[in-house]
């Protein structure tokens, strides 16, 4: 840890020196790049300075122990400084964990009804409502990009954009299969059914993140479908984009404007491609790890919602909470915090701390 701190301090001071040079100040692109790097290192640099001061305080307190008149005071100061040292060491270790570059990004959230027919569609709708409330609690904005409803008013599939600083860092643990155990409203004999819905959380990609060539796209337009009445489009406003190299298909028909639907579809396509490339790179880096939380493995059953017992179990960290009602109202902090701590613990081990 000391070696890492030293190298970061050295780099930070190099950046300070570079940013004071006239040729750098006059080169806005370079100045911005170096400033951003310095901003990222700043929390570690400041915490390292606090750590060094604490080490100095410990040494001074040890010296004072030799003075009989100040011995009792020195003991208190030594105890306080030693406790502070342990606390700062923990904070420094967390700061030194490599950051996920996607953490600050907006999110593309995709929810699809799985096994269980209409009950699965109703559960998918419940999940979307849960995530929407959680996003609202965090000050994030939710925009539905495409959706398909079931006959009972549930959701067959929904794609939404969640915008807000750090949205991906909060939602990234939700990718996977969510299972529900409850008595469906259509069940006359009170039997508990098990249904499922899948959730995919993708960091929204920018143009600079993913290069998409026009010749790699097939764009089809068609008339949007609906339940009848005035809501059915009479123009070919719906858009289907196929990325030919990967065969990824994205459809968007929520907007009445073909251009708006195309832009939304491109946003989803860009996010899916970015996530595919990111996961491929992560898999290569983590080939020796058997499991990883937040990896986006959607085939894994990650959580069970048991309504009769009022409990939610996250199978990845063996955490069970008897707070189903509040969780379904979007109070996910306890679950998300536990998953975050588990990931941090794993990364600390990987870094040798």
C-alpha positions in Angstrom: 0.0 0.0 0.0 2.8 2.4 0.9 4.5 1.8 -2.5 1.2 2.6 -4.3 0.6 5.8 -2.3 4.2 6.9 -3.0 3.8 6.5 -6.7 0.5 8.3 -6.7 1.9 11.2 -4.7 4.8 11.4 -7.1 2.5 11.5 -10.1 0.2 14.1 -8.5 3.2 16.4 -7.9 4.3 15.9 -11.5 0.9 16.9 -12.6 1.0 20.0 -10.4 4.3 21.0 -12.0 3.0 20.2 -15.6 -0.1 22.3 -15.1 1.9 25.3 -14.2 3.9 25.3 -17.5 2.8 28.0 -20.1 2.8 25.5 -23.0 0.4 23.2 -21.1 -1.8 26.1 -20.1 -2.1 27.2 -23.7 -3.0 23.7 -24.9 -6.6 23.4 -23.7 -7.0 19.7 -24.6 -3.8 18.7 -22.8 -4.6 21.0 -19.9 -8.1 19.4 -19.5 -6.7 15.9 -19.7 -4.0 16.5 -17.0 -6.5 18.3 -14.8 -9.0 15.4 -15.0 -6.2 13.0 -14.1 -5.1 15.2 -11.2 -8.8 15.4 -10.0 -9.0 11.6 -9.9 -5.8 11.4 -7.8 -6.7 14.2 -5.5 -8.7 12.2 -2.9 -5.8 9.7 -2.5 -3.2 12.5 -2.3 -5.2 14.3 0.4 -5.8 11.2 2.4 -2.1 10.2 2.1 -1.2 13.6 3.5 -3.5 13.0 6.4 -2.0 9.5 6.9 1.5 10.9 7.0 0.5 13.5 9.6 -1.1 10.8 11.7 2.1 8.7 11.6 4.1 11.8 12.7 1.6 12.3 15.6 2.2 8.7 16.7 6.0 9.2 16.7 5.7 12.4 18.7 3.3 10.7 21.2 5.8 7.9 21.6 8.6 10.5 22.4 6.4 12.2 25.0 5.9 8.9 26.8 9.5 9.3 28.0 8.5 12.4 29.9 7.0 11.4 33.2 5.0 14.6 33.5 3.4 14.2 30.1 3.1 10.4 30.1 -0.6 10.2 30.8 -1.4 12.8 28.2 0.9 11.1 25.7 -0.9 7.7 26.2 -4.3 9.3 25.3 -2.8 11.0 22.2 -1.1 7.8 21.2 -4.3 5.8 21.5 -6.3 8.4 19.5 -3.7 8.7 16.8 -3.3 4.9 16.5 -7.1 4.5 16.1 -7.1 7.3 13.5 -4.3 5.5 11.6 -6.3 2.3 11.3 -9.3 4.2 10.1 -7.3 6.1 7.5 -5.6 2.9 6.3 -9.1 1.4 5.6 -10.1 4.5 3.7 -6.9 4.5 1.7 -7.3 0.8 0.7 -10.8 1.6 -0.6 -9.5 4.6 -2.5 -6.8 2.5 -4.1 -9.2 -0.1 -5.5 -9.3 0.2 -9.3 -12.5 2.1 -10.2 -15.0 0.7 -12.7 -14.8 3.3 -15.5 -18.5 2.8 -16.1 -19.6 3.7 -12.6 -20.4 7.3 -13.3 -22.4 6.6 -16.5 -26.1 6.7 -17.1 -27.9 3.3 -17.4 -30.0 1.4 -20.0 -32.3 -0.8 -17.9 -34.0 -3.8 -19.7 -36.6 -5.9 -18.0 -38.2 -9.0 -19.6 -40.9 -11.3 -18.4 -39.5 -14.9 -18.1 -41.1 -18.2 -17.1 -44.6 -17.9 -15.6 -46.8 -16.4 -18.3 -49.0 -13.5 -17.2 -47.7 -13.7 -13.6 -44.2 -13.2 -14.9 -45.3 -10.1 -16.8 -47.0 -8.7 -13.7 -43.8 -9.3 -11.7 -41.7 -7.6 -14.5 -44.0 -4.5 -14.0 -43.5 -4.7 -10.2 -39.7 -4.7 -10.7 -39.9 -1.7 -13.0 -42.0 0.2 -10.5 -39.5 -0.8 -7.8 -36.5 0.5 -9.8 -38.3 3.6 -10.8 -39.0 4.5 -7.1 -35.4 3.7 -6.2 -34.2 5.9 -9.0 -36.5 8.7 -7.9 -35.1 8.4 -4.3 -31.6 8.8 -5.7 -32.5 11.9 -7.8 -32.2 10.0 -11.1 -34.4 10.6 -14.1 -36.2 7.6 -15.7 -37.3 7.7 -19.4 -39.1 4.8 -21.0 -37.6 4.1 -24.4 -39.6 1.1 -25.5 -42.2 -1.2 -23.9 -44.5 -4.1 -24.6 -47.5 -4.7 -22.3 -49.3 -8.0 -21.6 -53.1 -8.5 -21.7 -53.3 -8.3 -17.9 -51.5 -5.0 -17.7 -48.1 -6.5 -16.9 -44.9 -5.9 -18.9 -43.6 -8.4 -21.5 -40.5 -6.2 -22.0 -39.4 -2.7 -21.2 -36.3 -0.6 -21.9 -35.7 2.5 -19.9 -32.9 5.1 -19.7 -31.9 6.1 -16.2 -30.0 9.3 -16.1 -27.9 10.6 -13.2 -24.4 10.8 -11.9 -23.3 7.4 -10.6 -26.4 5.6 -11.8 -24.5 2.6 -13.1 -22.6 2.2 -9.8 -26.0 1.8 -8.0 -27.8 -0.4 -10.6 -25.0 -2.6 -11.9 -25.7 -5.4 -9.3 -29.2 -5.9 -10.6 -28.3 -7.8 -13.8 -29.6 -11.4 -13.7 -32.7 -13.5 -13.2 -35.1 -12.4 -10.5 -37.5 -15.0 -9.1 -40.9 -14.4 -7.4 -42.9 -16.8 -5.2 -46.5 -15.7 -4.6 -50.1 -16.5 -5.1 -51.2 -14.9 -8.5 -54.4 -12.9 -8.6 -55.7 -15.5 -11.1 -55.2 -18.4 -8.7 -58.5 -19.4 -7.1 -57.1 -22.1 -4.8 -54.4 -20.0 -3.1 -51.5 -22.0 -4.5 -48.0 -20.3 -4.6 -46.5 -20.0 -8.0 -42.9 -19.4 -9.0 -42.3 -17.0 -11.9 -39.2 -15.1 -13.1 -38.1 -12.0 -14.9 -34.7 -11.1 -16.3 -33.0 -7.8 -15.7 -30.1 -6.3 -17.8 -28.3 -3.2 -16.7 -26.0 -1.6 -19.3 -23.9 1.5 -18.9 -24.9 4.0 -21.5 -22.2 4.4 -24.1 -21.1 7.7 -25.7 -20.0 8.1 -29.3 -16.4 8.0 -28.2 -16.9 4.7 -26.4 -18.2 2.6 -29.4 -17.6 3.1 -33.1 -20.6 2.1 -35.2 -20.2 2.2 -38.9 -23.2 3.1 -41.1 -22.4 0.2 -43.4 -22.8 -2.2 -40.5 -26.4 -1.2 -39.9 -29.7 -2.3 -41.5 -32.5 0.1 -40.6 -36.1 -0.9 -41.1 -39.1 1.3 -40.5 -42.7 0.1 -39.9 -46.0 1.1 -38.5 -46.1 1.1 -34.6 -48.5 -1.4 -33.0 -50.9 -0.6 -30.2 -54.1 -1.5 -28.5 -56.3 0.5 -31.0 -57.9 3.9 -30.9 -56.0 7.1 -31.3 -52.7 5.8 -30.0 -52.0 3.6 -33.0 -49.7 5.4 -35.4 -50.8 5.9 -39.0 -47.3 6.5 -40.3 -44.1 4.3 -40.4 -42.6 5.8 -37.3 -41.3 2.6 -35.6 -37.7 1.8 -36.2 -35.8 -1.5 -36.1 -32.0 -1.4 -36.3 -29.9 -4.5 -36.9 -26.1 -4.4 -36.2 -25.0 -6.8 -38.9 -21.6 -7.9 -37.4 -23.1 -8.9 -34.1 -26.7 -9.5 -35.2 -27.9 -7.3 -32.3 -31.5 -6.1 -33.0 -33.0 -3.0 -31.4 -36.6 -1.9 -31.9 -38.1 1.4 -30.7 -41.7 2.6 -31.3 -42.7 4.6 -28.3 -42.3 8.0 -30.0 -44.5 9.3 -32.8 -41.4 10.7 -34.6 -39.3 8.3 -36.7 -36.2 10.3 -35.9 -36.7 10.2 -32.2 -37.3 6.4 -32.3 -34.1 6.0 -34.4 -32.1 8.1 -31.9 -33.4 6.1 -29.0 -32.7 2.8 -30.8 -29.2 3.9 -31.5 -28.7 4.8 -27.8 -29.7 1.2 -26.8 -27.6 -0.4 -29.5 -24.6 1.6 -28.5 -25.1 0.6 -24.9 -25.5 -3.1 -25.8 -22.3 -3.1 -27.9 -20.4 -1.2 -25.2 -21.5 -3.7 -22.6 -20.6 -6.7 -24.9 -17.1 -5.3 -25.5 -16.7 -4.4 -21.8 -17.8 -7.9 -20.6 -15.5 -9.5 -23.1 -12.5 -7.5 -21.8 -13.6 -8.2 -18.2 -13.8 -11.9 -18.9 -10.3 -11.9 -20.3 -9.0 -10.0 -17.3 -10.9 -12.2 -14.8 -10.6 -15.6 -16.4 -9.1 -17.0 -13.2 -12.1 -15.9 -11.1 -15.0 -18.3 -10.8 -17.5 -15.7 -9.7 -18.0 -12.0 -9.7 -20.8 -9.8 -8.5 -22.1 -7.3 -11.0 -20.6 -9.1 -14.0 -23.8 -9.0 -15.9 -24.3 -12.7 -16.1 -28.0 -12.8 -16.9 -28.4 -16.5 -16.8 -27.7 -16.6 -13.0 -30.6 -16.5 -10.6 -29.6 -13.6 -8.3 -32.6 -12.9 -6.1 -35.8 -14.4 -4.8 -38.8 -12.4 -3.7 -41.0 -14.5 -1.4 -44.3 -12.7 -0.8 -46.0 -15.2 1.6 -43.0 -14.9 4.0 -42.3 -11.2 3.2 -38.7 -11.9 2.5 -36.1 -11.1 -0.2 -33.0 -13.3 -0.6 -29.9 -12.3 -2.6 -28.3 -15.6 -3.5 -24.9 -14.1 -4.4 -24.1 -12.9 -0.9 -26.6 -15.2 1.1 -28.4 -12.1 2.4 -32.0 -12.5 3.5 -34.1 -9.4 4.5 -37.6 -9.6 5.8 -38.5 -6.2 4.3 -40.2 -7.2 1.1 -42.9 -4.4 1.3 -40.3 -1.6 1.7 -38.0 -3.1 -0.9 -40.8 -3.3 -3.5 -41.3 0.4 -2.7 -37.8 1.1 -3.9 -35.9 1.0 -0.6 -33.0 -0.9 -2.0 -30.1 0.8 -0.2 -29.5 -2.1 2.3 -29.3 -4.6 -0.6 -27.1 -2.4 -2.8 -24.8 -1.4 0.1 -24.3 -5.0 1.1 -23.4 -5.9 -2.6 -21.1 -3.0 -2.8 -19.2 -4.0 0.4 -18.9 -7.5 -0.9 -17.4 -6.4 -4.1 -15.0 -4.0 -2.3 -13.9 -6.9 -0.1 -13.2 -9.1 -3.1 -11.3 -6.4 -4.8 -9.2 -5.7 -1.7 -8.2 -9.4 -1.7 -7.3 -9.2 -5.4 -5.1 -6.1 -4.7 -3.4 -8.0 -1.9 -4.7 -5.9 1.0 
